Amino acid sequence: MSQENTQAPATAASPDKLPADVKTTLAVLVGAATIMILNETSLSVALPAIMAEYAVPATTVQWLLTGFMLTMAVVIPATGFAIERFTTRQVFITACLLFLSGTVVAALAPAFVFLFIGRLIQAAGTALVIPLLMTVAMTLVPRQRRGSVMGIISIVISVAPALGPTVGGAIVNSLTWHWVFWLMVPLIALVLIAGWFKLKNVGENRKVPLDILSFFLSAIAFGGLIYGLSSMESMLAGEGTVAIAVAVIGAVSLVLFVMRQIKLGKENKAFLDLRPFTIRNFTLAVSVILISFGAMLGFATVLPIYLQTSLGVTALVTGLVVMPGGVFQAIMSPFVGRLFDSYGPFPLAIPGTILMLIGVGSMITLSEESAVWMVVAMHITFSVGMAMMMTPMMTTAVSSLPDNLYSHGSAGMNTVQQLAGATGTAILVVFLTRGTIAGTESGMTEAAATAQGATMAFTFAAACMLVVVCLVPFVKRVNNDPELVEVTEPVSKDEAAKA
């Protein structure tokens, strides 16, 4: 089954101007992804209100966030298959309908279990849209314009999660937490209607058979590992027997999953083709993204706890503290994309990662007596660096792939990104918890003990960023200019021998 092909107009267009239908297609997908990712983090500030309404403890309510991440990790590996097997419109409409129905269920939830189910349905829709957006962008946009377009996409992937708590805090401060969901309904409905009339099918489909065993192995592997990582603190406290067992099963399943994908990949029937990870440039660029993303989500979890416990600010102020950094990142990303198209990744990514290191590293100096403006300045420094790094690395990673691996490369990158986020969050929370306990036992006040735990967490995040600074120079530029390095599929032994 073939789709209506919109690739030709984009390829034939001037590098300085994209056809109107391509712009419309990308705008619809970016709109859907922005709403869905904003939703992912906007609920975090509403958790205390949800606990009070449903009379559930913090350990239970946290599953609204952990369950979302688990579902994303389970569904994303299937998107490579879905994008190859079904049309762009079919995948997009399915994603929007899933998200819309999940949002309504969550908004109307008469009990906590219905709210939880609604979040899982939302996550399934979100997991389909993000790889679809990146695949369509790489297919339609000429190489000379990819940096500019990926600059806009990076706003969605990295800025929307940062602004989520600010949006959620403003809503909860004025209305009830139910409106966090109700306000999403008309937005996603409008995007769905726009996609129904304007979205074009992109590329061609293959009747790829669904390997059921691969699907279940991926679900157990990624779901088990995310669950295990999310329970790391209870494991270290000696209370995580079930979590350890689930994590071990997940790790074994991951090994079996990888072995099966390698075997199926030789027959071009892989559920999630792992060949993108055999391309050195793709793997290096993705490694930079993963370490940065894990550190970012980790300190984004620790920072609100520090602000509210050590500095005594409200949830609304906590959201406002991170807002300037998110705004700076949103404003800069499109300009960074254009600069990338002209100058390549290094003039942007190298100083960007250094700024990220300075931003997180300076947080090590924070205490219970620090001024809020200092936290704002440090967060802005990190966010500016993130804007300078994310677009060049994302564009370089996906551009390093041959056309036939875009969908699987995007799915693979987003899957391991979920693992990186869970890992970074779990490790930094462990440092925060252990440091706080140690401070309390030594006689510190709660504010001082929490500040000590946060300092330990920020120190680990800074160490991660130091690794990123060292990795970036090894990523090669991908460009149509024959004088520059062009990264394509791995060279076979026979081709190397002929050369």
Protein Blocks (a to p, Z undefined) as FASTA:
>chain_A
ZZddfklmmmmpcfkbccfklmmmmmmmmmmmmmmmmmmmmmmmmmmmmmmmnopafklm
mmmmmmmmmmmmmmmmmmmmmmmmpcfklmmmmmmmmmmmmmmmmmmombfklmmmmmmm
mmmmmmmmmmmmmmmmmmmpcfklmmmmmmmmmmmmmmmmmmmmmmmmmmmmmmcfklmm
mmmmmmmmmmmmmmmmmmccehjdddddddfklmmmmmmmmmmmmmmmmmmmmmmnopam
mmmmmmmmmmmmmmmmmmmmmmmmmnopafbacklmmpmklmmmmmmmmmmmmmmmmmmm
mmmmmmmmmnopafklmmmmmmmmmmmmmmmmmmmmmmmmmnojmlmmmmmmmmmmmmmm
mmmmpcfkbcfklmmmmmmmmmmmmmmmmmmmmmmmmmmpcfklmmmmmmmmmmmmmmmm
mmmmmmmmmmmmmmmmmmmmnopafklmmmmmmmmmmmmmmmmmmmmmmmmmmpccddfb
lkbccddddddfklmmmZZ
